[in-house]
């Protein structure tokens, strides 16, 4: 991505801001892994979308009234400079297009004077992640504390609507990520008979992604046998069972793919084939509903989920289709779609209708723990003026084509 991309994103944001306001965003901070090493760094997505900077602890400041922009650099100690390097002011400007870079002490004094004359400050307000029991990166929370005394407004709803509609550069990056993911999965298909354990497949995908200049966009899910019923199965060390679920995505220039395939190991049972074909029908049905201008609520809640429930009824899993945790959501306990882009679950800004340029997943599945297996299929879809395009169509999901690739 060129600096012009990030500059344009900031200009689009500027048009959405209230008068007498500032935008103050922070990069994430590094998280300790052991005594002298951090975990692999991944930037806060909104900060990257507006700056392109991949380094921790930087700040972005935008004046809504004048359009002036500043970066505030972190204060690096000797250890950080010697071991980690860092980003020079000139390089920060080259990457981001932000012309003014302030050293941290000077920058914070300047920021405090600037916000004293503003009615409000837009920033990322961290939300609770209690449902997952995660610990969020502390940088946004610390920034909110430093902004005490100003009226704070969460900038994420505004940026989410901007990020929801992908531009040509973004669609190119996502398509490259999808194509690399497909190449990796096809390589696994071709050598499937040579594998005995999940970790061998993990190694193969890592190799195929890295040699094409990509990395994993998220921790891959490589699960076999009973573990295909666990949505985010973390361990990848077990022997291969009767089937294999691969939920993976390459990341290119900070844009990720997210593709899932479930494939048989050996000769599949009639019941597995029955469930697989039902999931394919669910996938194709939802894809056909995705057209620009269509109501998100009607498509998903009044059409897609009831169709999924009816397929479950035909499979003998439910007696009556009900959209609750005793019926449809019991056997497919995840959303039927999510946004895709910088984040694997990219924000769509709570849209009322599907719009041209949106990228989302078509993710359906049936999970039957009592029968020892689950089937999930997921493709990456872009809404176009004519309907929807499956960006991963080169990796087929129909049984005849799948079995041909596995021979």
C-alpha positions in Angstrom: 0.0 0.0 0.0 1.3 3.5 -0.9 1.1 6.5 1.4 -1.6 7.9 -0.8 -4.0 5.1 0.4 -3.6 6.0 4.0 -3.8 9.7 3.2 -7.1 9.2 1.4 -8.5 7.2 4.3 -7.7 10.1 6.7 -9.4 12.5 4.3 -12.5 10.4 4.2 -12.5 10.2 8.0 -12.1 14.0 8.3 -15.4 14.5 6.4 -17.3 12.6 9.1 -15.9 14.4 12.2 -17.8 17.0 14.3 -16.4 20.6 14.5 -14.1 21.4 17.4 -12.8 17.9 17.7 -9.6 15.9 17.5 -8.8 12.3 16.5 -6.1 10.7 18.7 -5.3 7.1 17.9 -2.6 4.9 19.4 -0.7 2.0 17.9 -0.8 -1.2 20.0 2.1 -1.7 22.4 4.4 -4.8 22.4 3.4 -7.6 24.7 6.0 -9.5 26.7 6.6 -13.1 25.7 9.6 -13.9 27.9 12.4 -12.1 29.6 13.7 -10.2 26.6 11.4 -11.0 23.8 7.9 -9.8 22.8 5.1 -11.7 21.1 4.9 -11.2 17.4 3.5 -7.7 16.9 0.3 -7.0 15.1 -0.9 -3.5 14.7 -4.2 -2.0 15.9 -6.3 -2.2 12.8 -7.8 1.3 12.8 -4.4 2.8 13.4 -2.9 0.9 10.5 -5.8 1.8 8.2 -5.1 5.5 8.8 -1.2 5.4 8.9 0.3 2.1 7.5 2.7 2.2 10.4 3.6 -1.3 11.7 5.6 -0.2 14.8 4.3 -0.1 18.4 3.5 2.9 20.6 3.1 5.6 17.9 0.3 8.2 18.1 -1.8 9.8 15.3 -3.4 13.2 15.9 -5.8 14.9 13.4 -7.4 18.3 13.9 -11.0 18.2 12.5 -11.1 22.0 12.1 -7.9 22.6 10.1 -7.2 19.1 8.7 -3.6 19.3 10.2 -2.1 15.9 11.1 0.8 14.9 13.4 2.5 11.7 14.4 4.0 11.4 17.8 6.9 8.9 18.1 7.6 6.7 21.1 10.5 7.4 23.4 12.9 4.4 22.8 15.5 3.5 25.4 18.9 2.2 24.5 17.9 -1.4 24.6 15.0 -0.9 22.2 17.2 1.0 19.8 20.0 -1.6 19.9 17.8 -4.7 19.7 14.7 -3.6 17.8 15.7 -0.6 15.7 12.6 1.5 15.3 11.1 3.9 12.8 12.7 7.2 11.8 10.6 10.3 11.4 11.4 10.4 7.7 10.4 6.8 7.2 7.2 7.4 9.3 6.2 10.2 7.0 7.1 8.2 3.9 4.9 5.3 4.9 1.9 7.3 6.2 1.9 10.6 4.3 1.6 12.5 7.6 4.0 15.4 7.2 4.7 16.4 10.9 6.4 14.0 13.4 6.9 15.1 17.0 9.1 13.5 19.6 7.1 12.0 22.5 7.7 14.6 25.2 7.2 17.6 22.9 4.2 15.8 21.3 2.3 15.1 24.5 2.7 18.8 25.6 1.5 19.9 22.2 -1.4 17.4 22.3 -2.6 18.5 25.7 -2.6 22.2 24.7 -4.5 21.3 21.5 -7.2 19.3 23.1 -7.8 22.0 25.8 -9.5 24.1 23.1 -11.6 21.3 21.6 -15.0 20.1 22.6 -14.3 16.4 22.1 -11.7 13.8 21.2 -12.3 10.8 19.0 -10.3 7.7 19.9 -10.7 3.9 20.1 -12.6 3.1 23.3 -11.7 -0.5 24.3 -14.7 -2.8 24.8 -15.0 -5.7 27.2 -13.9 -9.1 25.9 -15.2 -11.0 28.9 -17.2 -13.5 26.8 -13.8 -14.8 25.4 -11.9 -14.1 28.6 -9.1 -12.4 26.6 -6.9 -9.7 27.9 -6.9 -6.8 25.4 -3.8 -4.8 24.4 -3.5 -2.1 27.1 -2.5 0.8 24.7 -6.0 2.1 23.9 -7.0 2.0 27.6 -3.9 3.9 28.6 -4.5 6.5 26.0 -8.1 7.0 27.2 -6.7 7.6 30.7 -4.2 10.2 29.3 -7.1 12.0 27.6 -8.9 12.4 30.9 -10.7 15.8 31.0 -11.8 15.7 27.4 -15.1 14.5 26.2 -14.4 11.1 24.6 -16.2 9.6 21.6 -15.5 6.2 20.2 -14.2 6.6 16.6 -14.7 2.9 15.7 -18.3 3.2 14.4 -17.2 5.9 12.0 -14.1 4.1 10.8 -16.0 0.8 10.6 -18.3 2.3 7.9 -15.3 3.4 5.9 -13.5 0.1 6.2 -16.7 -1.8 5.2 -16.5 -0.7 1.6 -13.3 -1.9 0.1 -11.4 0.0 -2.6 -9.6 -1.5 -5.6 -6.2 -1.8 -3.8 -7.9 -3.6 -0.9 -9.8 -6.0 -3.1 -6.5 -6.8 -4.9 -4.8 -7.6 -1.7 -7.7 -9.8 -0.5 -7.8 -11.6 -3.8 -4.0 -12.3 -3.6 -4.5 -13.6 -0.1 -7.3 -15.8 -1.2 -5.3 -17.1 -4.2 -2.3 -18.0 -2.0 -4.6 -19.7 0.5 -6.1 -21.8 -2.4 -2.7 -22.7 -3.6 -1.7 -23.9 -0.1 -4.9 -26.0 0.3 -4.5 -27.5 -3.1 -1.0 -28.5 -2.2 -2.3 -30.2 0.9 -5.0 -32.0 -1.1 -2.3 -33.3 -3.5 -0.2 -34.8 -0.7 -3.0 -35.8 1.7 -2.2 -39.5 1.5 1.3 -38.8 2.8 0.2 -37.2 6.0 -0.5 -39.0 9.3 -0.8 -36.1 11.8 -2.4 -32.6 11.9 0.9 -30.8 12.5 2.3 -32.1 9.2 -0.4 -30.2 7.4 0.2 -27.1 9.5 3.8 -27.2 8.4 2.9 -27.6 4.8 0.6 -24.6 4.8 3.1 -22.5 6.6 5.7 -23.4 3.9 3.3 -22.7 1.0 2.3 -19.3 2.4 5.7 -18.1 3.3 7.3 -19.1 0.0 4.7 -16.9 -1.7 5.4 -13.9 0.5 2.5 -14.3 2.8 1.9 -15.3 6.5 -1.0 -16.8 8.4 -3.8 -14.2 8.8 -4.9 -16.0 12.0 -4.0 -19.1 13.9 -5.0 -21.9 11.6 -7.6 -24.4 12.6 -6.5 -27.9 11.5 -8.8 -30.5 13.1 -9.5 -34.1 12.5 -12.1 -36.6 13.7 -14.1 -35.5 16.7 -12.3 -32.2 16.8 -14.1 -31.1 13.7 -17.0 -30.3 16.1 -14.8 -27.7 18.0 -15.1 -24.4 16.2 -11.6 -23.0 17.1 -9.8 -26.2 17.9 -6.3 -25.0 19.0 -4.2 -28.1 19.2 -2.7 -29.5 15.9 -0.8 -32.6 17.0 -3.3 -35.5 16.7 -3.4 -38.3 14.2 -5.7 -37.9 11.3 -9.1 -39.4 11.7 -12.0 -40.0 9.3 -12.2 -36.4 8.1 -10.2 -33.2 8.2 -11.3 -29.6 8.7 -9.0 -26.8 7.5 -9.9 -23.2 8.4 -7.0 -21.1 7.2 -6.2 -17.8 5.6 -3.0 -16.2 4.2 -2.4 -12.5 4.9 -1.0 -10.2 2.3 -0.1 -6.5 3.1 -2.3 -6.8 6.2 -5.3 -8.2 4.4 -6.4 -11.7 5.1 -8.3 -14.5 3.5 -10.5 -16.9 5.5 -11.4 -20.2 3.8 -12.7 -23.4 5.3 -12.8 -26.8 3.7 -13.8 -30.2 5.3 -12.5 -33.2 3.4 -12.8 -37.0 4.0 -9.9 -39.1 4.9 -10.3 -42.4 3.1 -13.8 -43.5 2.1 -16.4 -41.3 3.7 -19.6 -42.8 5.3 -23.0 -42.3 3.8 -23.9 -40.1 6.7 -20.9 -37.9 6.3 -21.7 -37.5 2.6 -25.3 -36.7 3.5 -24.3 -33.9 5.8 -21.6 -32.6 3.5 -24.1 -32.2 0.6 -26.5 -30.4 2.9 -23.8 -27.9 3.9 -23.0 -27.3 0.2 -26.7 -26.5 -0.4 -26.6 -24.1 2.6 -23.6 -22.3 1.2 -25.0 -22.0 -2.3 -28.3 -20.8 -1.1 -26.8 -18.0 1.0 -24.5 -16.9 -1.8 -27.4 -16.5 -4.2 -29.1 -14.1 -1.7 -26.2 -11.7 -1.6 -27.1 -8.7 -3.8 -26.5 -5.0 -3.4 -29.4 -3.3 -1.7 -30.7 -6.4 -0.1 -31.7 -6.1 3.6 -29.1 -7.7 5.8 -31.7 -8.7 8.4 -34.1 -10.2 5.9 -31.5 -12.1 4.0 -29.9 -13.7 7.1 -32.8 -14.0 9.6 -35.8 -14.5 7.3 -34.2 -16.6 4.6 -30.7 -18.0 5.2 -31.1 -19.3 8.7 -34.5 -20.8 8.1 -33.0 -22.6 5.0 -30.2 -23.9 7.2 -32.8 -25.1 9.8 -34.8 -26.9 7.1 -31.7 -28.8 5.9 -31.1 -29.8 9.6 -34.6 -31.1 9.8 -34.1 -33.2 6.7 -30.9 -34.6 8.3 -33.1 -35.6 11.3 -31.3 -33.3 13.7 -34.3 -31.1 14.6 -38.0 -31.7 14.6 -39.0 -28.1 14.2 -37.0 -25.2 12.9 -36.4 -22.7 15.6 -33.8 -20.0 15.6 -32.5 -20.7 19.1 -29.9 -22.7 20.9 -32.1 -25.8 21.1 -32.5 -26.0 17.3 -30.5 -24.4 14.5 -27.9 -22.7 16.7 -27.3 -26.0 18.5 -25.9 -27.6 15.4 -24.4 -24.4 13.9 -23.3 -22.2 16.8 -21.6 -19.4 14.8 -22.6 -16.6 12.5 -23.4 -17.4 8.9 -21.2 -14.6 7.8 -18.7 -12.0 9.0 -16.8 -9.1 7.4 -13.3 -9.7 6.1 -10.3 -7.5 5.4 -7.6 -6.2 7.8 -9.2 -8.2 10.5 -10.4 -11.8 10.0 -13.7 -10.5 11.5 -13.6 -7.1 9.9 -16.2 -4.5 10.9 -19.1 -3.8 8.5 -20.5 -0.9 10.5 -23.8 -2.6 11.3 -25.2 -2.1 7.8 -28.9 -2.3 7.0 -28.2 -3.4 3.4 -25.5 -5.2 1.6 -23.5 -2.7 -0.5 -21.1 -3.0 -3.5 -17.5 -3.3 -2.3 -18.3 -5.2 0.9 -16.3 -8.4 1.5 -17.7 -11.0 3.8 -17.6 -14.7 4.3 -20.2 -17.3 3.4 -19.6 -19.7 6.4 -22.0 -22.6 7.1 -21.7 -25.8 8.9 -23.3 -28.7 10.7 -21.6 -30.0 13.9 -22.9 -33.3 15.4 -20.7 -34.2 18.5 -22.9 -37.3 19.2 -21.9 -38.6 15.8 -18.3 -37.6 16.1 -17.9 -35.2 13.2 -18.7 -31.7 11.9 -18.6 -30.2 8.4 -17.9 -26.5 7.7 -17.5 -24.8 4.4 -16.4 -21.1 4.1 -15.7 -18.9 1.1 -14.8 -15.2 0.8 -17.4 -13.1 -1.1 -17.3 -9.6 -2.5 -20.6 -7.8 -3.2 -20.6 -6.4 -6.8 -23.0 -4.3 -8.7 -24.3 -7.5 -10.3 -24.6 -9.6 -7.2 -21.9 -11.5 -5.4 -18.6 -13.0 -6.5 -17.0 -16.0 -4.8 -13.3 -15.0 -4.6 -12.4 -18.6 -3.8 -14.3 -20.3 -6.6 -11.1 -21.9 -7.9 -11.2 -24.3 -5.0 -14.4 -26.3 -5.6 -16.7 -27.6 -2.9 -19.0 -30.0 -4.8 -18.3 -33.6 -4.0 -17.4 -34.8 -7.5 -14.8 -32.1 -7.9 -13.5 -32.4 -4.4 -13.0 -36.2 -4.7 -11.3 -35.7 -8.1 -8.8 -33.3 -6.4 -8.1 -35.8 -3.6 -7.3 -38.7 -5.9 
